[in-house]
Amino acid sequence: MTDAEIRAEFAHHDRSVARVNNGSFGCCPASVLASRARWQRLFLSQPDAFYYDSLQPGLARSRAAVAALVGAGDASEISLVDNATTAAAIVMQHVAWSFAEGAFERGDAVLMLLYTYSSVKKSIHAYVARAGAHVVEVPLPFPVASPAAIVASFRAALALAKSGGRRRVRLAVIDHITSMPSVVVPVKELVAICREEGVDKVFVDAAHAIGQVRVDVRDVGADFYASNLHKWLFCPSAVAFLHIRKGDPAAAQMHHPVVSSAYGNGLPMESAWIGVRDYSAQLVVPDAVDFVARFEGGVDGVSRRNHDKVVEMGVMLAEAWGTFLGSPPEMCGSMAMVGLPGCFGIDSDDDATRLRTMLRKDYKVEVPIFHNSRTQQVATTDANGDQVTGYVRISHQVYNVREEYEVLRDAVNKLVLDGFSCTQLRPSPPSQNQKMLAH
Ligand SMILES: Cc1ncc(COP(=O)(O)O)c(C=O)c1O
């Protein structure tokens, strides 16, 4: 693809903003959006014919395209769902039923990472803890020096969860790439540890994985593996896949939380009909796969170049700010964490949100900010000796250009020169008069 073709495919992006945050919402090129519009028109032109003739064959093609991309046995191992949040709900509902129906006992453990995504943590609590599970969190170091540091932490937490063999661990939830802070997790190794240690089920939440790192679901070896297709694979919102191995006895017991007339036909078919709605995001998966194939090296080529670029941009920013990357390059996919100058005094998640909002509104940069509340095991001071407590999470996707990272670099440098600190963004406490008026 030439630069001009890429610019044309993403001409609908607001060019006034330095958008270095592909990670949150992904992106969808014009050619895939055009295909989506064709599917939507086909439906509206004759809904009954669409329902009887086109919908299910179209969804079957999408499942086959995903199966080929992720090394699944065949399309019957793939369910298409709206997003990773839905995939997590399917798994958690299944595990909750195992508690409710007595296959698992109250007090059996469920393991998740400290940096498991907030919605997934809530899903674990809403379904599984409520059904009787004891939830154990794996404390992860950040900044992180090596995959071995994560493996060591995971082993220690698993031993704690097993409580000397007195407790069964029924489920481990492992992120392939954590969201915030973003780190590529040695997922294959952690799944193997779970197998050795007798963990019943492993769910890999790989919301960010496909398009950022090579995905081979058989090689990872989890029971359940889910990835969004709308983050890094150029699909429009909202579509994700959930993989379950053929022949896994759990497959027949897994159900979509939205029950329809397809209930009991297997998860791929249940997910393919959850009532009347717009299925076009799921129908354009083959177009997104064709789009990515237009790049040299296909999806692997795209992710390799994004990785190289995001590391290059991360190093450029860290050098300009006197800081460092939050992980070694091999633990970055197409996203990287870069320390912000300690003088910003980022002391809370609210500070991080307010700073992000200011960068969006006043500097036209879109970038998520992470507040690191942990006491760190490794030195995390910047070149001026100030403690680094905040990080930007930068992304690189095919549409990004160096100038966008320079806008971010210059905005932060200007704030440092201006003597900015997050205290300036905090709401001032109410005065005595305001307090009296409130009563
Ligand atoms: C690790 C992880 N899991 C789950 C999700 C939820 O994805 P979605 O909002 O598309 O369901 C995200 C979103 O960023 C994520 O990073």
The ligand as a MOL file (V3000), in Angstrom:
LIG
                    3D

  0  0  0     0  0            999 V3000
M  V30 BEGIN CTAB
M  V30 COUNTS 16 16 0 0 0
M  V30 BEGIN ATOM
M  V30 1 C -7.6860 -6.4370 27.9230 0
M  V30 2 C -9.0430 -5.9340 27.5310 0
M  V30 3 N -10.1280 -6.7100 27.7450 0
M  V30 4 C -11.3590 -6.3210 27.3860 0
M  V30 5 C -11.5580 -5.1060 26.7890 0
M  V30 6 C -12.9490 -4.7120 26.4080 0
M  V30 7 O -13.0530 -4.5600 25.0180 0
M  V30 8 P -14.4660 -4.1300 24.4160 0
M  V30 9 O -14.8030 -2.8000 25.0240 0
M  V30 10 O -14.2710 -4.0470 22.9520 0
M  V30 11 O -15.4290 -5.1680 24.8450 0
M  V30 12 C -10.4800 -4.2520 26.5450 0
M  V30 13 C -10.6700 -2.9400 25.9350 0
M  V30 14 O -9.7820 -2.1460 25.7630 0
M  V30 15 C -9.1850 -4.6820 26.9290 0
M  V30 16 O -8.1110 -3.9160 26.7260 0
M  V30 END ATOM
M  V30 BEGIN BOND
M  V30 1 1 1 2
M  V30 2 1 2 3
M  V30 3 2 2 15
M  V30 4 2 3 4
M  V30 5 1 4 5
M  V30 6 1 5 6
M  V30 7 2 5 12
M  V30 8 1 6 7
M  V30 9 1 7 8
M  V30 10 2 8 9
M  V30 11 1 8 10
M  V30 12 1 8 11
M  V30 13 1 12 13
M  V30 14 1 12 15
M  V30 15 2 13 14
M  V30 16 1 15 16
M  V30 END BOND
M  V30 END CTAB
M  END
